[in-house]
Amino acid sequence: MYELCECKHFGGMSPNSSHVDKIQAGHGACSECDCRQFTWVKFCNADGEDYSDKELKIEINKIKIKNGVI
């Protein structure tokens, strides 16, 4: 699952984050543009496209399984 910033670059815990680490992984300034701080907009796929509700539920369950929640 990927996290998109309002600057349209990935950040947060995205595996291809363009934002530097600050306080938390991928929440600092963007290395691709002038964005000074990651501001979450949405979860999306690797191409920045919206997940359907079904796809989002699948991705969330994968994370829960990975973290031992379910």
N, C-alpha and C positions, 0 to 999 in steps of 0.2 A: 504494500500500500504506500502511496506517495502523498506528500503534503505539499500543497502549492501556496506560495506567498502572493500577496497582492501585486508584487512586481513581476509575476508570471514565471518565476524561477522556483525550482524545488528547494525545500529547506526542511527543518525539523529532523525527523528520523528517516527521511528519504534516503535510499541507498546512493543516490546521485545528487545529494544536496549541494547547492551552490553557495549556501550560507555558512559562514564560519561558526565555530562553536563559541557560545557566550552564555554563561549560566547553564544552559542545556545545549545538547547537540543540535547544531544547525539553526540556532536562534539569533546569531549575530548578523553582521553586515553581509551583503551579497557580494560575491567575488565577480559577478557578471555585469552588475550595473551599480547605480548610485544608492540603492536601497540600503538604509542604515541598520534595519532590524527586520527579522523575519516576522511577518504578520500573516497568520494563517487565514486562508480563504476557503479551502476545501480539501478533501481527500480525493485523489484521482488515480488514474492508471499511469504507466510510465510515459505515455504520450501526452499527459495533461488533460485527457478526456474524462468526463464524468463517468462514474460507475452507475450502473442501474441499481435499484434497490436490492435486487437479488445478488448481484456481484459484490456490493458493499457488505452485505451480511456474510457472504462467503469469506471475504478478506478479513473481516473482524473476527470471525470464528477461527481462522488460521492463526491470528495473533493471540487469541485466548488460549488455543491449544499449545502454541509455542511457549507461552508464559505459564502454563500449568493451571490456568483458571478453569478450564473444562476438560 
